[in-house]
Amino acid sequence: MSKFDNSNVLSICKTVLICGLVLYVTTIIVFNDSSCPSSDLLSSLKFTTLPSYDSQTSTSSNVAQSKSSTNISHLLFGLLGSEKAWHHRKSYIESWWRPNITNGYLLLDVPPQGDLLPWSLNSPPYKISDDVPKLVNETKHVDATVLRLVHGIMEVFREEYEGVRWLVMGDDDSIFFLDNMVDILAQYDHTKYYYFGGHSEFILSNYWYSFNQGFGGAGFILSYPLAKALARDMMSCLKRYAHLNAADRTTMTCIADIGVNLSPLLGVHQIDLRGDLSGFLSSHPKSLLMSLHHFDMVDPIFPSMDRAQSGYHLLNAANYDQSRMLQQTICHKRSTSWTFSISWGYSAHIYEKIMPRSWLQNPIETFKTWGRSPKPPHYMFDTRRPSWDPCEAPHVFFFKSVERTLRNEILTTYVRAWPRGIGNCSFTGNHSAEYVSEIHVYSPATKRIEIDRCECCDVIHEAGSNTADVKYRECKEDEIIA
């Protein structure tokens, strides 16, 4: 071949190479230009590009797949109880447990007897805790009860249910909201190390035990890798901390030695409170409700029912829409200066004055401290004192019923609990709400998982009518709830 021919071939090769580079660069720019509409082909090609990965926010493609597929079968529950208490506590668990759907066990101290036999099909299957005296002898632990509770984590985990991603531990009087729990956990990568739980509402409980622990009755949640690591180190840790006489603190300490700390969740409630819980439940934080504990230690949450009935009644609303359970929504009827505050599925309040959300989000202190507390602050949240001022005291209504309407809405009805009986608010024109006996709340039959902003609502009420309608909607961009 001549030098001329070689030169031509070389020139052609250079031209092809340059054209190829130009085409490649152009393609990359077009594919990544968000303003350019993409065809199906481009979309499929673009999907193959590796996404950026942020270990803190878990945005990898694997995590996205986990989020879309996480369901109740991926959760394993371990409930710690005693045979003696189960006789009157089993209704709390049966109110939320889903037979043949929920995975897990109740760990009893001794075999069930009396009216517990035959074992209810509506209860979780039970197992008897391992030989505690033998474990005490082996670990030299100072407290057999603490050892049994902490060791129970390993006893549940070793059952090795297929596909388990999260281990949820609780007590025999813990009420869990399963759908919300699944929706929360679906936002996290179960292949990483997570320890979720809640603080005590009572400041001194956190001080006495630890501000870094998840209180077990409210329920704490371990991702599979963390549960596996904890189970593997269980006996060594029980020996290391044989002097500790608190189960939740021991668990937290063992987990800390693995290198993991608590990630608190606002919807997990230990309920270290006493008495009337209605003020607390009527101003829930803007977070999905995940658990309630200590039902035995507070008054029945619905005044006309006992504790067991109250649990079932609350779960009746939750079965229609857990994402709105206890979520506070506030709106005003300005012609009468009324404020409506709805705690979905639980209560409704009418104030005879325009009240801002900034004030109503603080629970009315209807409850008492868990233990003796010499002086404020007592709680891990802001509160407002009960008032007998007719402009500040609410008319109180409690959840009665729930149904789905033909317009694809959920209708919850709230009925007056008792006459307020303290006169009218003269400051706003004496527009009494005493004659209102029932409130109907219409909410969309759709989940609200990402609660970046609360919902708003409109009040529909004709003067003199003993019923008022409240219709939920998304807040307008410039809407102020005050």
N, C-alpha and C positions, 0 to 999 in steps of 0.2 A: 504493500500500500504506500502511496506517495505521501510526502510531507503535507501536500495540499489536502489530501483526503483525511489525514490524521487531524489536521487543523479544523476541518469541517465537523468531524465527529466530536471533537473536544468542545467546539462552540455550541453544538446542539445539546450536548450533555449539560453544559453550564446553563443554557436557556431553560431546559427542563427542570433543573435543580432550583433555579431562581423562581420559576413559576410555581413549583411545588411549595416552596417556602412562603410565597405570597398567599397562596390558597390556604395554607395551614393557619397562618396568622389571621387572615380574614375570617376563617371559620371559627376560630377561638373567640374573636371579638364579637361576632354575630351571636354565637351560642350564649355568651355571657352578658349580652345587652338586654337588660330586663325590659326595656321599652320596645323591643322588637318582638312581635308575636311569633310564637314557635309553632311549627307544624308538628304532626304526630311523630314524624321521623326525627326531627330535631329534639323533641321532648324525650324520646326514647334514648337518643344519644346523650343528651344532657344529663339524664338520670344516672348514667354510668360514671359521671365525674365524681371523684371522691369528695365528700363533704368535709368541712372543717370540723375538728373535734375539740370540744371543751369538756374536760373531765369534771368540772364543777356543775355544769348544767345538763350533762348527759344527753348530748344531741347527736350522737353517732347513729348511723343507720340501724345498727343492732338494737340500740335503745328504742328507736322509733318503732321497730317491730315488736319489742317487748311491750311498749305502751299500748299498741293496738290489740295485743293478744292477752294481756293480763286479765284474769277472771278469778272467780271465787275458788276454783279448783286449785289455784296456785298458792292459797293460804292454808296454813296448818295451825290449828288452834290448840293450845294447852291451857286448860282451866283447872286451877288448884282449889280444892275444896275439902270439906270434912263431911263424913257420913251424917253427923249430928245436925249440921246446918243445912244440908241438902234437902231435908224434909220440907223446910219452908222457903228455901231459896231457889228450888228448881224452876219455879215459874218465871223467875227473872231470865234465866238462860233460855228456857223454852220459848219465850216471847220473840227471840231473834234467831235462834238456831234453826237451820233448814235441814231436816233429816234427809239423808242420802245425797245431799248437796254439799253441806259444810263438812270439811275434814278436820278431825282432831279428836281429843279425848278429855274427859274429866278425870283427874287424878284424885282418888279418895284415899283417906288414911287407913280405913278398914272396910271390909266388904259391906254392901248395903243390907239393911234388915227391915223388917216390919212392912209398912205400907209402901216402901220403895220397891218391893218385889211383887209381881214381876216387873223388871226394869222397863220404864216408859220408852216407847219408840220415838217419842218427841224429844227425848233428852239425848245429849251426846253419849256415845259409848263410854264406859268407864274402865279404868284400870286401877289397880292398887299400887300405891307407891312402893318403891324398893325398900328393902330391909333397913329401916332407919337406924336401929341400935347398932347394926353391923357397920353402917357407914360412919356413925359417930365414933365407934371404936377405932375405925381405920384412919379417920381424919383428925380425931381429938377435938372435934368442934364443940364449942361451949353451949350451943343452942340447937337442939334436935329439930325444932320447928323450922328455924331458918335453914338448916341443912336440907330438910325435906323440900322446902319451897324452891330453893336454888337448884338442887339436884334434879328437880322435876323438869327443868328446861331440857336437860340431856335425855331424860326418860321419854319425853314427847318427841324430840328430834330424832332419836334412834329408830323410830318406827318407819322412817324412810318412805313416806308417801311419794309416789311418782310425780315428778313435775313441780315439787314444792319450791317456791321462790321466797316466801316470807313465813317466818314463825311468829305467831301472835300469842303472847302469854297474858292471862287474865285471872280473875278470881271467880268464885261461884256466885257472886252478886254483881258481876260486870255486865252491862248492857252494851252490845256493840252494834254499830250501824254498818252492815256489811258492804252495801253498795258504795257508800262514801269511802269506806276503807279501801276498797278495790280501786276506786277512781283516784284516790290520793297516791297509793302505792304505784299505780301505773305510770306516774310521772317520774319515777326513779328507776335507775338501773339496778336490778336485783342481783347482778353479778358483782357489785361493789359492796363495801362494808358500810352498813347503815344500822343505827340504833335509834329508833323513834320512840317517843313517849311524851308524857306530860308532867309538868310540875304540880305541886300541891297548890290549891287556891289560898291556903293559909300560910302566911309568911313564915311563921315559926316552925311549921312542919319541914319546910325546905331548909331552915337553919339547923334544926335538930338532926336531920338526916343528911341531905346534900342538895344543893342547888343544881347539881350536875346529874342527878339520877332521874330515871323515869319511874313514876310511882306505879307499882305493879297492878293495883286494883283497877286503875284507869286503863291498863293494858299497855304493854310495851311490845315493840315490833323489831325483829331482827332479820336482816337479809340473810339469805341462805349461807353465803360464805362466812358471815360473822357467827351465825348459829353453829355452823360446823366447827369453827375455830374454838368457840366457847365450850362446846360439848367435848372436844378433844382435850381441852385444858381443865375440865371441870374438877376432877379429883385433886389435881395439883393446886388449883386456886382455892378450893375449900380447905386444904391444909394450910396454904399460905395465910388465909384470913380466917382461921378457926376462931379467932377472938372476937369477930364481929357478930353483933346480935341483932342485925336488921337485914332482912332478905334482899330488899331492893338495893340497899347500899352495897351489899356483897356482890350482887349482879353487876352493878355499875362499876365496881372496883375491878372485877374480873375482866370486864369489857375494856376498861381503860388500859389494863396491862396488855391487851391485844393491840392497842393503838387506836381505839375508836372512842368517840365521845357522843353524848346525847345530842340529837337534833330534835328540839321540842316542836310539837304540833299543837296549835291552839284549840283544835277540836277534840282533844283528848282530856277528859275531865275526871280527876280523882274524887271530886266532891268532898273535900275535907271541910265540910260545912255542916251545920245542924239546923233543925227547925224547918221553917217555910222556905222552900227553894224557889218559889215562883218569881221573885225579883231577879234572881240570877238567870233563870231559864228564859225570861222575857227580854233579856238584853244580851243575847249571845254574841260573841265576837264574830267578825265577818270571815268565817272559815267553816269548812264543812264539818258537821258534827260527826265524831267518830265513836265516842264512848261516854257512858255515865256510870259512876260507881257509887257505892255506899247507899244503895236504896234503903237498906235497913236502918240507916242512921239519920234519915231526914223524914219529915212528914210526907204522907202520900202526895205526889205532885198534882193530882187532881182531887180537890176537896171532897167530892161526892163518892170517891172510890177508895179501896184499900190499896196497899202497895202493889200487890200482884196485878190487880185490875188496871192500875195506873200504867204499869209497864206494857201490858197488852194494848191499852188504849193509845199510848204514844206510838207504839210500833204500827198500829193500824194506819195512822197518818203517814208514817215513814214508808210503808209499803207502796204508797202512791207516788211519793217524790221525796227521796232522802236528801237530794241536793238542796232543798229549801228548808229542811228541818231546823226549826228554831231561828232561822234567818230573820233578822229584824228589818221590816219595811215600814217607812213612815210617810204619811201624807196628811194634807190639811184640807179642811172645809172652811174656807176663809169667810164665807157669809155668816157663819155662826162662831168663828174663831175656835173651831174644834181641831184637835190633833189626834190622828189615829196612829197607833203603834202596834204592828202585828208581829208576833213571834210565830211564824208559820207552823201549824200543827200542834201548837200549845196554847197560846193566849192572845188576847187582843185588849188594848187599852184605849180609852177615849179620855183626852184631857180637854178641859173647857178653856183652853188658851193655846195660842200658836206657840209651839215649843220646837226649838231647833234640834236637829239630829245630834249635834255635838253634846247636848245635855242628856237626851234620852238614851244614848248608847251606854251610859253608865247604869249598872243595875241598881234597882232600889234595894236597900239593905233590909230585906225581909228576913234574912237568915242570921244565924249566930255563928260565932267563932267555933272552930273545931275543939280547941282547948282554951285554957285561960291565957289571955293576952293582956298584959298590964296596961298598954296604951297603944293608940294608933301609930302607924298603919297596921291593920290586921291582915289585909288581903293583897294578893298579887295583881290587883286591878283596881281602878277607880270605882267608887260607889256614890250613891246619893241617899241621904237619909229619908225615911218615910215622912210624909207631910200630911197634916190635916187641913192645910190651906186648900179651899175648893178650887183655886186656880192651878194648883200643882199636884193634887192627889188624883190618880186616875180612876175612872170607872173600869172595873176589871171583868173580863169575859174569858171563859175557858173553852177549849176545843171540844166540840160535841160530835161532829160527823164529817165524813169526807166522801166524795163521789166524783166520777168523771162525767162531764156534760157532753151533750151531742155536738157542741162547738169545739171539741178537743181542748177543753179547759178542765182544771181541777177545782172543784168547789169545796171549800172547807167552811164549816159553820161554827160560830163561837157564841155561847150563851152567857148571859150575865151571871156572875157568881153570887152577888149579894147587892142589896141597895147600898149606895155609897153613904147617903144620909148625913151629909155635912153642908147642905145648902149649895147655892150656885156661885159661880165666879162673877161677882159684880163688876170687876175691873174690865171685863170684855162684853158687858151688856146683859148679864143674867140669862145666857142661852143654855139652859139646863139640858144635859144629856141623860138625865135620870130615866126618862121614859123609853130609851132605846134598850131593848131586851135581847136583840140578836144581831149579829154581824155576819154577812156572807162575803167571803173572800174568793175572788176568781183569779187563778194564776195559770200561766201557760203549762201545758202538759209536756214540757221539755226540760231537760236537765240544765242546771247552771253549775258547771264544774269549775270553770275559771272565774272566780268572784273578784274581779279587779275593782268593781264598783257595785254598790247595792242596787236593788231594783227600786223603782218609784211606783206610785199608785195614784188613782183618782177615787174620790169618794162620791157616791151617788146616793143622795138621801133627800126625801121630801119632808118638809116641815111637818112635824106631828106623827110621822110614821115610826113604829116601834122597831123597824129593821133598817139597817144601813148596808149598802153594798160597797165593797172595795175591789177595784179592778187593778191588777198588777200590770206594769209595762216597764220597758227600759227607760232609764232617765234620759231627758233631753241633754244635749251638749252643754247648754248654759243653765241647767236647772240647779237651783240651790234649795236644799231641804231645810228651810227655816222660815 
